[in-house]
Amino acid sequence: MDFRGGSPSIRFCCPRKNLLAGGKCGDGLIKEIETKFVFRIGKHGKLERKLITMLSLNIMERTPFFECVEMLSLKTDDYMLFKDGRLRVHSRNTTLNQVDYCLYPHQIWSDLNKTIRIVLGKCSAKLRPAAREITMVSMVCCILTIAVYLYVKKLRNVIGRCIICSLFSLIMSCLISMLDSFRLLDNICSLAGYNLYFFDFAYHLWNSVISYQLWKELKSMSISRDEPRYRFLGYSVFVWSSAAIPTGVIFLMNHFWEKDPHKWDWMPLVGYMDCSVNIDNWSAWIYYHGPLLAINTFNVAFFTLTAIHIVNVRRKLNSFKGTMTCVKFNKLSNLLFLRISVIMGVSWIFNLVSFWVRLNSFWQEALKIADYYHYALGIITFVLLILKPSTLNLLMDRIRGIRG
């Protein structure tokens, strides 16, 4: 049965980065095949192509990729396509309705009579309740924290400037994710996705720099305000270039592999289901989870070294200080543990744990608290770094100095 003349259309997936107004798709697929092929259901319900001078466009429909997907390569003996659009997959003993699947837009056209590639929706992504609202407040608190660090000169040491860059990267990541959730970045979807990846990596790398520098200063018991300028410049070159390199790599992977269905499982898929990089495939361990695991392991290691050093110092002080002084110092050092764990980004290790146990409903529910902690990270940072007596005193001294 031919698809032309009122028969159901064939649904081809359209990457989100190519979606246009009115449900059209700007990936050039129609232009690529309109002078070559027409599709029809052939014998035994197989999708076939025939060479003709032009394509009857009314048989083609473009539909967005699902939020999380699975690609299937179906041989001719593994499926049957009905004229109402339903697709029977013999190997899975299931029949898919037309809305449950779409054809991958970059088929191997010369092989279409032997194999078709379809994309299935596996799930529907949903934001946590109040996630946007908490994130917005958190971003405001990050901006306020940066403003205080820029305003108070004594806070602009190496650690302070690294914290500013870390929070700036966090703000950019949250802002892009927020705008994307409201579908305000569709016109620059790919650009937004690569920038999100870049600032996400930069944020974690700045946390590593802070972890190393803080451990170094605490161990030497010297937190100087007059460090050599090249130290921060060196850190900046390291972080921004280290974040740019993998961003360039995933850009090249998408650019050169997107028209090859065989490379689907390896692609970062920026701008396909979402503007952001796809982190659900096993290959994400190469370009996302693996590098972040290494970075966060580094952060946890230096947090542990720093904590051990603080504990050793506390023991020495406890050996000759009075009981009340010991209690006071213990409280201060415990609060210090909390502060350094936040600015070192130790908690992000739970994101990787969440990925490992994503198929376990119990642990997914249990780790919701980690998600909300990260939504509110800017708020927590503001409270711990700005609303402490020493910082407030510096801020008041700065204000009094300007008035005087």
C-alpha positions in Angstrom: 0.0 0.0 0.0 1.5 3.4 -1.0 1.6 6.1 1.7 0.5 8.8 -0.8 -3.2 9.8 -1.2 -4.4 10.1 2.4 -2.4 7.3 4.0 -0.7 7.9 7.4 2.6 9.9 7.3 6.0 8.6 8.2 7.3 10.2 11.4 11.0 11.3 11.3 12.6 12.5 14.5 13.8 16.1 14.5 16.6 17.1 16.9 15.6 19.9 19.2 18.3 22.2 17.8 16.7 22.0 14.4 13.0 22.6 15.5 11.4 25.5 13.7 8.1 27.3 14.2 5.0 25.5 13.0 6.4 22.0 13.7 8.9 22.3 10.8 12.5 21.0 11.0 15.5 22.7 9.7 17.9 19.8 9.5 17.8 19.7 5.7 16.4 16.2 5.6 13.6 16.9 3.1 16.0 18.8 0.8 18.4 15.9 1.0 15.9 13.2 -0.1 13.2 15.1 -2.0 14.7 14.5 -5.4 15.6 10.9 -4.7 13.2 8.8 -2.8 9.5 8.0 -2.1 8.5 5.7 0.7 5.9 3.1 0.7 4.8 0.0 2.5 5.8 -2.9 0.4 5.1 -6.6 0.6 4.7 -8.1 4.0 4.6 -4.6 5.7 8.2 -3.6 5.0 9.3 0.0 4.5 10.7 0.5 1.0 12.1 3.3 -1.0 11.8 3.9 -4.7 13.8 6.3 -6.9 11.6 9.0 -8.4 12.1 12.6 -9.4 10.5 14.2 -6.3 9.1 13.2 -2.9 5.5 13.5 -2.1 6.0 15.6 1.0 2.6 15.0 2.6 3.8 11.5 3.7 6.6 13.0 5.9 6.0 14.3 9.4 8.7 15.7 11.7 8.4 15.2 15.4 10.8 16.1 18.3 13.0 13.5 19.9 11.7 12.0 23.1 13.3 13.2 26.4 15.3 10.0 26.8 15.6 7.5 24.0 16.7 4.2 22.7 17.6 3.4 19.1 16.7 0.1 17.5 18.1 -1.2 14.2 15.4 -3.5 12.7 16.1 -6.0 10.0 13.4 -6.7 7.4 12.4 -10.0 9.2 12.1 -8.2 12.6 9.3 -5.8 11.9 6.0 -5.2 10.1 4.7 -1.7 9.4 1.0 -1.3 9.1 -0.7 1.3 7.0 -2.2 3.0 10.1 1.4 3.7 11.3 1.6 0.9 13.9 4.9 -0.9 14.0 5.2 -4.6 15.0 8.6 -5.5 16.5 8.9 -9.3 16.4 12.0 -9.6 18.6 10.3 -7.7 21.4 6.9 -9.2 20.8 5.3 -5.7 20.9 3.4 -3.4 18.7 4.2 0.3 18.8 1.7 3.0 18.0 2.7 5.8 15.7 3.3 8.2 18.6 5.6 5.8 20.4 8.5 5.9 17.9 10.0 7.9 15.0 12.5 7.1 12.4 16.1 8.4 12.9 16.5 11.2 10.4 19.9 10.0 9.2 19.1 6.6 7.8 21.6 4.8 5.6 19.4 5.3 2.5 21.2 2.7 0.4 20.5 0.1 3.0 16.8 1.1 3.8 15.4 -2.0 2.1 17.4 -4.2 4.6 17.4 -2.2 7.8 15.5 0.7 9.4 16.5 2.6 12.5 13.8 3.8 14.9 14.0 5.9 18.0 11.8 4.9 21.1 11.0 7.0 24.1 12.1 5.4 27.3 11.0 7.9 29.9 9.7 11.3 30.7 12.0 13.6 32.6 10.4 15.7 35.3 11.9 18.4 37.5 11.7 18.0 41.3 8.9 20.1 43.0 10.1 23.7 43.7 13.4 23.0 41.9 13.2 26.1 39.7 12.2 28.4 42.6 15.0 27.2 44.9 17.5 27.5 42.0 16.5 31.1 41.3 17.0 32.1 45.0 20.3 30.2 44.9 21.5 32.1 41.9 20.6 35.4 43.6 22.7 34.3 46.7 25.6 33.4 44.4 25.5 36.9 42.9 25.4 38.5 46.3 28.4 36.4 47.5 30.4 37.4 44.4 29.4 41.1 45.0 30.7 40.9 48.6 34.0 39.3 47.5 34.5 41.9 44.9 33.6 44.7 47.2 35.9 43.7 50.1 39.5 43.9 49.0 40.8 41.7 51.8 38.6 38.8 50.4 40.2 39.1 47.0 43.2 36.8 47.7 43.8 33.7 45.5 41.2 31.6 47.3 38.7 34.5 47.1 39.2 35.0 43.4 38.9 31.2 42.8 35.6 31.2 44.7 34.4 34.1 42.5 35.2 32.2 39.4 33.6 29.0 40.8 30.4 30.8 41.7 30.3 32.5 38.3 30.5 29.1 36.6 27.8 27.8 38.8 25.6 30.8 38.0 26.1 30.3 34.3 25.3 26.6 34.5 22.1 27.2 36.5 21.0 30.1 34.2 21.4 28.1 31.1 19.6 25.1 32.6 16.8 27.4 33.9 16.2 29.1 30.6 16.3 25.8 28.8 13.7 24.4 31.1 11.4 27.2 30.0 12.2 26.5 26.4 13.7 30.0 25.9 16.9 28.7 24.2 15.5 26.7 21.3 17.0 29.2 18.8 20.5 28.7 20.1 20.0 25.2 21.5 23.4 23.8 20.5 25.3 26.8 21.6 23.6 26.8 24.9 24.3 23.0 25.3 28.0 23.4 24.7 28.2 26.4 27.0 26.4 24.5 29.7 28.9 21.6 29.4 31.8 24.1 29.5 30.7 26.0 32.6 29.7 22.7 34.3 33.3 21.4 33.9 34.8 24.8 34.8 32.8 24.8 38.0 34.1 21.4 39.1 37.7 22.3 38.0 37.6 25.5 40.1 36.5 23.4 43.1 39.6 21.3 42.5 41.8 24.3 42.4 40.2 25.6 45.6 40.7 22.2 47.2 44.4 22.2 46.4 45.1 25.8 47.3 43.2 25.7 50.6 45.0 22.5 51.6 48.3 24.1 50.7 47.6 27.2 52.7 46.2 25.5 55.8 49.1 23.0 55.8 51.6 25.9 55.7 49.4 27.9 58.2 49.8 30.9 56.0 46.8 32.4 54.2 48.5 35.4 52.6 46.7 38.2 50.9 49.7 39.1 48.7 50.2 36.0 46.7 52.0 36.3 43.4 49.6 37.3 40.7 50.8 34.6 38.3 49.4 31.9 40.7 45.8 32.9 40.0 46.6 33.5 36.3 48.0 30.0 36.2 45.0 28.5 37.8 42.7 30.5 35.3 44.6 29.2 32.3 44.5 25.6 33.6 40.7 25.7 34.4 39.4 27.5 31.3 41.6 25.5 28.9 40.9 22.2 30.6 37.1 22.9 30.3 37.5 24.1 26.7 39.3 21.0 25.5 36.5 18.4 26.2 33.9 20.9 25.0 35.7 21.0 21.7 36.0 17.2 21.6 32.2 16.7 22.1 31.5 19.4 19.4 33.7 17.5 16.9 32.1 14.2 17.9 28.6 15.6 17.2 29.6 17.3 14.0 31.3 14.4 12.3 29.2 11.5 13.6 25.6 12.8 13.7 24.9 11.4 10.2 26.3 8.0 10.9 23.7 5.8 12.8 26.5 3.4 13.8 28.0 6.1 16.0 24.7 6.8 17.9 25.8 5.2 21.2 29.0 7.2 21.2 27.6 10.6 20.5 27.1 13.3 23.2 23.9 14.2 21.4 24.0 17.9 22.3 20.8 19.5 21.0 18.9 16.2 20.3 16.6 15.4 23.2 17.6 18.5 25.1 20.0 21.3 24.5 22.4 19.8 27.1 24.7 16.8 26.6 23.1 13.4 27.0 24.4 11.7 30.2 22.2 8.5 30.1 24.2 6.4 27.7 27.1 4.2 28.9 29.4 6.3 26.6 28.8 9.3 28.9 31.4 7.8 31.1 34.0 8.8 28.5 33.1 12.4 28.1 31.1 13.2 31.3 30.8 10.9 34.2 34.4 9.6 34.0 36.1 13.0 34.0 33.8 14.3 36.7 34.4 11.2 38.8 38.2 11.9 38.6 37.7 15.5 39.5 35.4 14.9 42.4 37.7 12.0 43.7 40.5 14.6 43.7 38.3 17.0 45.7 37.3 14.4 48.2 41.0 13.3 48.6 42.1 16.9 49.4 39.2 17.4 51.7 40.3 14.3 53.6 43.9 15.6 53.8 42.7 19.0 54.9 40.4 17.4 57.5 43.2 15.2 58.8 45.4 18.3 59.2 42.7 20.2 61.1 42.1 17.3 63.4 45.8 17.0 64.1 46.0 20.7 64.9 43.0 20.4 67.2 44.5 17.5 69.1 47.7 19.5 69.7 45.8 22.5 70.9 43.5 20.3 73.1 46.6 18.8 74.8 47.4 22.1 76.5 44.2 24.3 76.3 41.5 24.5 78.9 38.2 22.5 78.6 36.1 25.5 77.7 38.6 26.6 75.1 38.7 23.1 73.6 34.9 23.0 73.3 34.9 26.4 71.6 37.7 25.4 69.2 36.0 22.1 68.4 32.8 23.9 67.4 34.8 26.3 65.2 36.7 23.5 63.5 33.5 21.6 62.9 32.0 24.6 61.2 35.2 25.0 59.2 34.8 21.4 58.0 31.3 22.3 56.7 32.6 25.5 55.0 35.5 23.8 53.2 33.3 20.8 52.2 31.0 23.3 50.4 33.7 25.3 48.6 35.6 22.2 47.7 32.5 20.7 46.1 32.7 17.4 48.0 28.9 16.9 47.8 28.9 16.5 44.0 30.2 13.0 44.4 26.6 12.1 45.3 25.5 13.0 41.7 27.7 10.1 40.4 26.3 7.8 43.1 22.8 8.8 41.9 23.7 7.8 38.4 25.0 4.3 39.5 21.8 3.6 41.4 19.3 5.3 39.0 17.5 2.0 38.4 16.9 1.5 42.1 13.8 3.3 43.1 14.6 3.2 46.8 18.0 4.9 46.4 16.6 7.3 43.9 14.1 8.5 46.5 16.8 8.5 49.3 19.2 10.7 47.2 16.5 13.3 46.5 18.1 15.2 49.4 21.3 15.6 47.4 19.4 17.1 44.5 17.8 19.7 46.8 21.1 20.4 48.4 22.6 21.3 45.1 19.6 23.4 44.1 20.2 25.4 47.3 24.0 25.4 47.0 24.2 29.1 46.4 22.1 29.8 49.5 24.2 27.5 51.6 27.4 29.1 50.3 26.1 32.6 51.1 25.2 31.7 54.6 28.5 29.9 55.4 30.9 32.4 53.7 29.1 35.8 54.0 27.0 35.5 57.1 29.9 34.7 59.4 31.3 37.2 61.9 34.7 37.7 60.3 33.2 38.4 56.8 30.5 40.7 58.2 33.2 42.6 60.2 35.3 43.0 57.0 32.2 44.2 55.1 31.3 46.8 57.8 34.9 48.0 58.0 34.8 48.5 54.2 31.5 50.4 54.4 32.8 52.6 57.3 36.0 53.2 55.3 34.1 54.5 52.3 31.9 56.7 54.5 34.8 58.1 56.4 
